[in-house]
Amino acid sequence: MKRLILVRHGKSSWDNNLPDEKRPLKKRAYNDAARVLKTFKEFQSDNLTLWSSPAVRAYTTAKIFKDALHIPDEKFSVKKELYTFDEAHLLSVVKSCSDEVKKLMIFGHNPGMTALVNKLGDKSVDNLPTTGLCVIDFESDTWKDIKNGKTLLQLFPKKLR
């Protein structure tokens, strides 16, 4: 059994003239993360591995989750390959995960995240919003073979306000 948790980065700021990968989170993103985490903590079990895109907005969102969920440093990685907007590339990164990992949480970007939620899960979404979280379980012992998962949970900040 494998569990994939996809989280789109929090709402980012366009206030400064920064390159895309350097844009910080808006204040709203911190509030949205707190809302999602409050509900997710009730659902989540331990032993999560977190991977994040190196983009500031994704990394900061991942750090908020890491700290709130008490994830040890050795279970947290920044993967430059996750700075992608492409579903196929994103899926190839997920499939590269070691089979020792049972529960993988990824922090990344749209449109790749929404497309992957719709490709792998059994409940589609029009859009995975910023700080949106989706949990998908797979009847598979290996990440390389994941497909046709069961969507267990979708948490969207707007629906938690």
PASEBA-1860 file (N, C-alpha, C; in nm, 3 decimals):
! residues 161
1> MKRLILVR> 0.084/-0.118/0.000/0.000/0.000/0.000/0.088/0.125/0.000 ~ 0.058/0.217/-0.088/0.128/0.345/-0.095/0.026/0.458/-0.080 ~ 0.068/0.564/-0.013/-0.017/0.682/0.004/0.059/0.804/-0.049 ~ -0.005/0.875/-0.142/0.051/0.997/-0.199/-0.034/1.115/-0.155 ~ 0.031/1.215/-0.101/-0.039/1.338/-0.059/0.019/1.451/-0.142 ~ -0.066/1.509/-0.225/-0.024/1.619/-0.311/-0.073/1.750/-0.253 ~ 0.018/1.846/-0.238/-0.016/1.977/-0.183/0.037/2.084/-0.278 ~ -0.053/2.167/-0.325/-0.010/2.281/-0.406/0.040/2.390/-0.311
9> HGKSSWDN> 0.146/2.456/-0.350/0.203/2.563/-0.266/0.098/2.667/-0.229 ~ 0.124/2.741/-0.123/0.035/2.847/-0.079/0.032/2.965/-0.175 ~ -0.065/3.051/-0.154/-0.084/3.170/-0.238/0.043/3.256/-0.233 ~ 0.096/3.285/-0.351/0.220/3.361/-0.356/0.196/3.507/-0.389 ~ 0.296/3.586/-0.355/0.288/3.730/-0.376/0.349/3.768/-0.510 ~ 0.284/3.861/-0.575/0.336/3.918/-0.700/0.382/4.061/-0.675 ~ 0.391/4.103/-0.548/0.421/4.242/-0.514/0.559/4.287/-0.560 ~ 0.655/4.203/-0.549/0.792/4.239/-0.587/0.821/4.185/-0.726
17> NLPDEKRP> 0.908/4.250/-0.795/0.946/4.206/-0.929/1.055/4.100/-0.917 ~ 1.013/3.980/-0.878/1.107/3.870/-0.855/1.091/3.762/-0.960 ~ 1.196/3.685/-0.985/1.180/3.568/-1.074/1.079/3.470/-1.013 ~ 1.014/3.393/-1.097/0.908/3.303/-1.053/0.948/3.218/-0.933 ~ 1.064/3.157/-0.936/1.103/3.065/-0.830/1.137/3.135/-0.698 ~ 1.145/3.268/-0.700/1.179/3.344/-0.580/1.058/3.410/-0.512 ~ 0.939/3.397/-0.572/0.821/3.464/-0.514/0.785/3.406/-0.378 ~ 0.766/3.494/-0.277/0.731/3.448/-0.142/0.579/3.424/-0.128
25> LKKRAYND> 0.542/3.371/-0.013/0.401/3.353/0.018/0.337/3.484/0.062 ~ 0.207/3.496/0.032/0.127/3.606/0.087/0.087/3.566/0.230 ~ 0.045/3.665/0.307/0.000/3.638/0.444/-0.114/3.535/0.445 ~ -0.204/3.545/0.348/-0.317/3.452/0.340/-0.272/3.305/0.337 ~ -0.157/3.279/0.275/-0.108/3.141/0.263/-0.084/3.077/0.400 ~ -0.038/3.156/0.495/-0.013/3.103/0.630/-0.145/3.067/0.699 ~ -0.246/3.151/0.680/-0.379/3.122/0.736/-0.440/2.999/0.669 ~ -0.426/2.990/0.538/-0.479/2.874/0.464/-0.411/2.745/0.511
33> AARVLKTF> -0.279/2.751/0.529/-0.206/2.632/0.574/-0.255/2.589/0.713 ~ -0.278/2.684/0.801/-0.327/2.652/0.936/-0.463/2.582/0.928 ~ -0.551/2.629/0.840/-0.683/2.566/0.824/-0.671/2.422/0.773 ~ -0.592/2.405/0.669/-0.575/2.272/0.610/-0.509/2.178/0.711 ~ -0.407/2.226/0.778/-0.337/2.143/0.876/-0.427/2.101/0.991 ~ -0.514/2.188/1.035/-0.604/2.155/1.147/-0.685/2.030/1.114 ~ -0.740/2.025/0.994/-0.819/1.908/0.953/-0.729/1.790/0.918 ~ -0.620/1.816/0.848/-0.531/1.707/0.806/-0.470/1.634/0.925
41> KEFQSDNL> -0.439/1.707/1.032/-0.380/1.644/1.151/-0.472/1.538/1.209 ~ -0.603/1.557/1.197/-0.699/1.458/1.247/-0.696/1.331/1.162 ~ -0.662/1.346/1.035/-0.663/1.235/0.941/-0.527/1.166/0.933 ~ -0.423/1.243/0.934/-0.289/1.195/0.903/-0.234/1.102/1.008 ~ -0.166/1.003/0.961/-0.092/0.917/1.052/0.056/0.950/1.038 ~ 0.136/0.890/1.120/0.279/0.925/1.120/0.355/0.861/1.004 ~ 0.484/0.881/1.008/0.577/0.822/0.913/0.565/0.880/0.771 ~ 0.549/1.011/0.763/0.544/1.079/0.634/0.684/1.117/0.587
49> TLWSSPAV> 0.704/1.109/0.457/0.822/1.165/0.392/0.775/1.284/0.309 ~ 0.842/1.398/0.323/0.804/1.520/0.252/0.909/1.555/0.148 ~ 0.861/1.585/0.026/0.947/1.636/-0.081/0.889/1.768/-0.128 ~ 0.976/1.865/-0.151/0.931/1.996/-0.195/1.009/2.044/-0.317 ~ 0.938/2.120/-0.399/1.002/2.199/-0.503/1.092/2.302/-0.434 ~ 1.202/2.343/-0.499/1.288/2.444/-0.438/1.233/2.587/-0.449 ~ 1.126/2.608/-0.525/1.068/2.742/-0.535/1.029/2.791/-0.396 ~ 1.056/2.917/-0.367/1.034/2.972/-0.233/0.891/2.946/-0.184
57> RAYTTAKI> 0.792/2.966/-0.269/0.653/2.950/-0.225/0.620/2.805/-0.189 ~ 0.676/2.708/-0.261/0.653/2.566/-0.230/0.733/2.525/-0.106 ~ 0.860/2.566/-0.102/0.946/2.530/0.010/0.891/2.586/0.142 ~ 0.846/2.711/0.140/0.791/2.772/0.262/0.665/2.699/0.305 ~ 0.579/2.664/0.210/0.458/2.587/0.243/0.497/2.452/0.305 ~ 0.594/2.386/0.244/0.640/2.256/0.295/0.695/2.269/0.436 ~ 0.771/2.375/0.463/0.827/2.396/0.596/0.717/2.417/0.701 ~ 0.611/2.488/0.664/0.498/2.507/0.756/0.440/2.370/0.794
65> FKDALHIP> 0.419/2.284/0.694/0.366/2.150/0.719/0.465/2.065/0.798 ~ 0.593/2.071/0.759/0.697/1.994/0.828/0.698/2.026/0.977 ~ 0.697/2.154/1.009/0.701/2.196/1.150/0.574/2.157/1.225 ~ 0.459/2.179/1.164/0.331/2.148/1.230/0.311/1.998/1.250 ~ 0.365/1.917/1.158/0.348/1.772/1.166/0.467/1.703/1.235 ~ 0.564/1.781/1.279/0.682/1.730/1.349/0.758/1.626/1.266 ~ 0.782/1.662/1.141/0.855/1.573/1.050/1.005/1.594/1.073 ~ 1.079/1.486/1.099/1.223/1.503/1.122/1.296/1.544/0.993
73> DEKFSVKK> 1.409/1.610/1.010/1.486/1.659/0.895/1.520/1.550/0.793 ~ 1.548/1.431/0.843/1.588/1.323/0.751/1.472/1.274/0.663 ~ 1.350/1.315/0.695/1.232/1.278/0.615/1.185/1.395/0.526 ~ 1.270/1.498/0.514/1.234/1.617/0.437/1.342/1.644/0.332 ~ 1.301/1.654/0.206/1.397/1.679/0.098/1.344/1.783/0.001 ~ 1.435/1.863/-0.050/1.405/1.955/-0.160/1.454/1.887/-0.287 ~ 1.364/1.874/-0.384/1.396/1.807/-0.511/1.380/1.908/-0.625 ~ 1.490/1.942/-0.689/1.483/2.042/-0.796/1.390/1.997/-0.909
81> ELYTFDEA> 1.375/1.866/-0.927/1.287/1.812/-1.032/1.140/1.845/-1.006 ~ 1.105/1.882/-0.883/0.966/1.915/-0.852/0.929/2.058/-0.892 ~ 1.029/2.135/-0.935/0.997/2.267/-0.990/0.958/2.244/-1.136 ~ 0.836/2.192/-1.151/0.782/2.160/-1.283/0.633/2.190/-1.281 ~ 0.580/2.214/-1.399/0.437/2.242/-1.415/0.373/2.131/-1.498 ~ 0.453/2.028/-1.527/0.416/1.921/-1.617/0.379/1.793/-1.541 ~ 0.260/1.742/-1.567/0.210/1.623/-1.498/0.298/1.500/-1.519 ~ 0.342/1.475/-1.643/0.423/1.357/-1.672/0.557/1.363/-1.599
89> HLLSVVKS> 0.617/1.479/-1.596/0.744/1.494/-1.526/0.723/1.476/-1.375 ~ 0.617/1.533/-1.323/0.584/1.520/-1.181/0.563/1.372/-1.145 ~ 0.490/1.301/-1.228/0.465/1.158/-1.204/0.597/1.079/-1.206 ~ 0.686/1.114/-1.296/0.814/1.041/-1.301/0.895/1.063/-1.173 ~ 0.885/1.183/-1.114/0.954/1.209/-0.986/0.892/1.124/-0.876 ~ 0.759/1.119/-0.869/0.690/1.037/-0.769/0.731/0.891/-0.784 ~ 0.734/0.842/-0.907/0.766/0.701/-0.932/0.912/0.667/-0.901 ~ 0.996/0.771/-0.883/1.136/0.747/-0.848/1.155/0.725/-0.698
97> CSDEVKKL> 1.049/0.740/-0.621/1.057/0.726/-0.476/1.095/0.583/-0.436 ~ 1.177/0.573/-0.334/1.216/0.443/-0.280/1.093/0.369/-0.226 ~ 1.087/0.241/-0.250/0.973/0.162/-0.204/0.970/0.145/-0.052 ~ 1.077/0.183/0.015/1.076/0.183/0.161/0.980/0.288/0.214 ~ 0.957/0.393/0.136/0.865/0.500/0.174/0.721/0.454/0.147 ~ 0.638/0.460/0.249/0.498/0.420/0.234/0.407/0.539/0.209 ~ 0.443/0.655/0.270/0.359/0.775/0.261/0.445/0.893/0.217 ~ 0.415/0.944/0.098/0.492/1.053/0.039/0.406/1.176/0.021
105> MIFGHNPG> 0.451/1.289/0.075/0.382/1.417/0.060/0.467/1.507/-0.028 ~ 0.406/1.555/-0.137/0.477/1.636/-0.236/0.420/1.778/-0.236 ~ 0.508/1.878/-0.240/0.469/2.019/-0.250/0.516/2.071/-0.384 ~ 0.418/2.111/-0.469/0.454/2.151/-0.604/0.360/2.253/-0.663 ~ 0.350/2.251/-0.796/0.291/2.360/-0.873/0.184/2.312/-0.972 ~ 0.093/2.402/-1.001/-0.006/2.379/-1.107/0.052/2.423/-1.240 ~ 0.002/2.369/-1.351/-0.112/2.279/-1.364/-0.079/2.131/-1.340 ~ 0.049/2.101/-1.316/0.089/1.962/-1.297/0.022/1.893/-1.180
113> MTALVNKL> 0.004/1.965/-1.068/-0.056/1.903/-0.949/-0.202/1.865/-0.975 ~ -0.279/1.957/-1.034/-0.420/1.927/-1.064/-0.429/1.810/-1.161 ~ -0.347/1.811/-1.263/-0.349/1.704/-1.363/-0.314/1.570/-1.300 ~ -0.219/1.569/-1.208/-0.179/1.443/-1.143/-0.288/1.392/-1.049 ~ -0.353/1.483/-0.975/-0.467/1.445/-0.891/-0.573/1.376/-0.976 ~ -0.601/1.433/-1.092/-0.706/1.378/-1.179/-0.662/1.249/-1.249 ~ -0.535/1.235/-1.276/-0.485/1.114/-1.342/-0.482/0.995/-1.246 ~ -0.439/1.020/-1.122/-0.416/0.911/-1.028/-0.535/0.879/-0.938
121> GDKSVDNL> -0.613/0.980/-0.903/-0.723/0.959/-0.809/-0.854/0.924/-0.878 ~ -0.954/0.888/-0.798/-1.085/0.852/-0.854/-1.189/0.963/-0.836 ~ -1.144/1.079/-0.786/-1.231/1.196/-0.775/-1.159/1.313/-0.841 ~ -1.214/1.364/-0.949/-1.145/1.471/-1.020/-1.179/1.607/-0.960 ~ -1.091/1.702/-0.987/-1.110/1.841/-0.945/-1.088/1.931/-1.066 ~ -1.159/2.043/-1.069/-1.135/2.140/-1.176/-0.999/2.206/-1.157 ~ -0.966/2.229/-1.030/-0.842/2.298/-0.998/-0.803/2.265/-0.855 ~ -0.678/2.222/-0.835/-0.627/2.207/-0.700/-0.582/2.348/-0.658
129> PTTGLCVI> -0.655/2.411/-0.565/-0.625/2.551/-0.531/-0.495/2.562/-0.452 ~ -0.448/2.685/-0.436/-0.330/2.706/-0.353/-0.358/2.653/-0.212 ~ -0.261/2.585/-0.157/-0.266/2.514/-0.029/-0.371/2.402/-0.029 ~ -0.420/2.365/-0.147/-0.509/2.251/-0.158/-0.431/2.122/-0.137 ~ -0.495/2.026/-0.072/-0.430/1.899/-0.038/-0.519/1.785/-0.084 ~ -0.458/1.682/-0.140/-0.532/1.564/-0.187/-0.455/1.439/-0.146 ~ -0.525/1.345/-0.083/-0.466/1.217/-0.039/-0.519/1.106/-0.129 ~ -0.426/1.029/-0.188/-0.462/0.919/-0.277/-0.389/0.793/-0.230
137> DFESDTWK> -0.464/0.685/-0.211/-0.406/0.556/-0.175/-0.400/0.464/-0.295 ~ -0.297/0.379/-0.296/-0.276/0.284/-0.406/-0.255/0.144/-0.350 ~ -0.317/0.049/-0.414/-0.295/-0.092/-0.380/-0.171/-0.139/-0.455 ~ -0.057/-0.091/-0.413/0.069/-0.122/-0.480/0.180/-0.129/-0.377 ~ 0.276/-0.216/-0.400/0.392/-0.225/-0.312/0.508/-0.143/-0.365 ~ 0.494/-0.091/-0.487/0.602/-0.016/-0.548/0.550/0.113/-0.610 ~ 0.626/0.220/-0.594/0.586/0.350/-0.650/0.583/0.345/-0.802 ~ 0.670/0.265/-0.860/0.678/0.257/-1.007/0.546/0.211/-1.069
145> DIKNGKTL> 0.466/0.137/-0.993/0.342/0.078/-1.047/0.215/0.151/-1.006 ~ 0.226/0.268/-0.943/0.103/0.334/-0.896/0.015/0.378/-1.014 ~ -0.113/0.351/-0.999/-0.216/0.395/-1.094/-0.351/0.362/-1.034 ~ -0.455/0.425/-1.085/-0.593/0.397/-1.040/-0.606/0.398/-0.888 ~ -0.564/0.507/-0.828/-0.571/0.519/-0.683/-0.710/0.557/-0.635 ~ -0.728/0.549/-0.504/-0.854/0.588/-0.441/-0.831/0.720/-0.368 ~ -0.908/0.821/-0.405/-0.898/0.952/-0.341/-0.968/0.945/-0.205 ~ -0.891/0.964/-0.098/-0.944/0.954/0.038/-0.985/1.088/0.095
153> LQLFPKKL> -0.916/1.194/0.056/-0.937/1.323/0.119/-0.897/1.435/0.024 ~ -0.981/1.538/0.018/-0.948/1.661/-0.054/-0.978/1.776/0.041 ~ -0.877/1.854/0.071/-0.893/1.969/0.161/-0.859/2.096/0.085 ~ -0.956/2.186/0.075/-0.936/2.313/0.007/-0.963/2.425/0.106 ~ -0.869/2.519/0.121/-0.884/2.624/0.222/-1.018/2.698/0.217 ~ -1.065/2.728/0.098/-1.190/2.804/0.084/-1.308/2.730/0.149 ~ -1.306/2.597/0.142/-1.414/2.517/0.200/-1.399/2.498/0.350 ~ -1.285/2.540/0.404/-1.260/2.526/0.548/-1.275/2.658/0.622
161> R> -1.305/2.764/0.549/-1.319/2.897/0.613/-1.451/2.907/0.686
END
